[in-house]
Amino acid sequence: MTANYELQSPGQKLHLLRLSVGWSEQECAYRLTLEANELITTDTWLNWEQSGLRDPQSQEIRRLAGPICKLFTADENWLLSNTSQVSQSATILPMKR
């Protein structure tokens, strides 16, 4: 992955959106295929999630930003913005017994 670890790429944001709704990569590819009326394969989706700010896959995400944002009910400006910072720390949550 060639992601810039200071700023979130559109691909990283796609990954976070997918995780927040709990869909698999296959489910996202299928739903976007229906929404965009364009064949989106699971491999394409995975490549998008793994792409960095300057990778060519970011252009594909930009091209399909409307249908992607409609699918996740997300703000298109947020998805395409290069100003979101990546959190370098993680919070460990205790497991419930």
C-alpha positions in Angstrom: 0.0 0.0 0.0 1.4 3.4 -0.9 -0.8 5.4 1.4 0.3 8.7 2.9 0.0 8.0 6.6 -0.5 11.6 7.6 -3.7 12.2 5.5 -6.5 9.8 4.9 -6.9 8.8 1.2 -10.3 8.2 -0.3 -9.5 4.5 -0.2 -8.9 4.6 3.5 -12.2 6.4 4.0 -13.9 3.7 1.9 -12.4 1.1 4.2 -13.7 2.9 7.3 -17.2 3.3 5.7 -17.3 -0.4 4.9 -16.3 -1.3 8.4 -18.8 1.0 10.0 -21.8 -0.6 8.1 -20.4 -4.1 8.5 -20.5 -5.1 4.9 -18.0 -7.4 3.2 -15.9 -6.3 0.2 -18.1 -8.5 -1.9 -21.3 -6.8 -0.6 -19.9 -3.3 -1.3 -18.8 -4.3 -4.8 -22.2 -5.8 -5.5 -24.2 -2.8 -4.1 -22.0 -0.3 -6.0 -22.5 -2.2 -9.2 -26.2 -1.8 -8.8 -26.0 1.9 -7.7 -23.5 3.0 -10.4 -24.8 0.7 -13.1 -21.2 -0.3 -13.7 -19.4 -3.6 -13.0 -17.4 -3.2 -9.8 -15.5 -6.4 -8.9 -14.4 -7.4 -5.4 -10.8 -7.0 -6.5 -11.5 -3.5 -7.7 -13.0 -2.6 -4.4 -10.1 -4.1 -2.5 -7.6 -2.1 -4.7 -9.5 1.1 -3.9 -9.4 0.4 -0.2 -5.7 -0.1 -0.3 -4.9 2.9 -2.5 -3.1 6.0 -1.3 -3.6 9.6 -2.1 -1.6 9.6 -5.3 -2.5 6.2 -6.6 -4.6 5.9 -9.9 -7.3 4.1 -8.0 -8.1 7.4 -6.2 -9.2 8.8 -9.6 -11.7 5.9 -10.0 -13.1 6.7 -6.5 -13.4 10.3 -7.5 -15.3 9.4 -10.7 -17.8 7.3 -8.8 -17.9 9.5 -5.7 -21.6 10.3 -6.2 -22.9 6.7 -6.2 -20.4 5.7 -3.5 -21.6 8.5 -1.2 -25.2 7.7 -1.9 -24.6 4.0 -1.1 -23.1 4.9 2.3 -25.1 8.1 2.9 -21.8 9.9 3.2 -20.8 13.5 2.4 -19.0 13.6 -1.0 -16.8 16.6 0.2 -15.6 14.5 3.1 -14.8 11.5 0.9 -12.8 13.5 -1.6 -11.2 15.9 0.9 -7.5 15.4 1.5 -7.6 17.2 4.9 -8.7 14.3 7.2 -5.9 13.2 9.5 -5.1 9.6 10.2 -5.1 8.7 13.8 -1.8 7.2 14.8 -3.0 5.9 18.1 -5.6 3.2 18.9 -7.8 2.8 21.9 -7.9 -0.7 23.3 -11.4 -1.5 24.5 -11.9 -4.0 27.3 -13.8 -7.1 26.3 -17.0 -7.8 28.1 -17.3 -11.1 29.9 
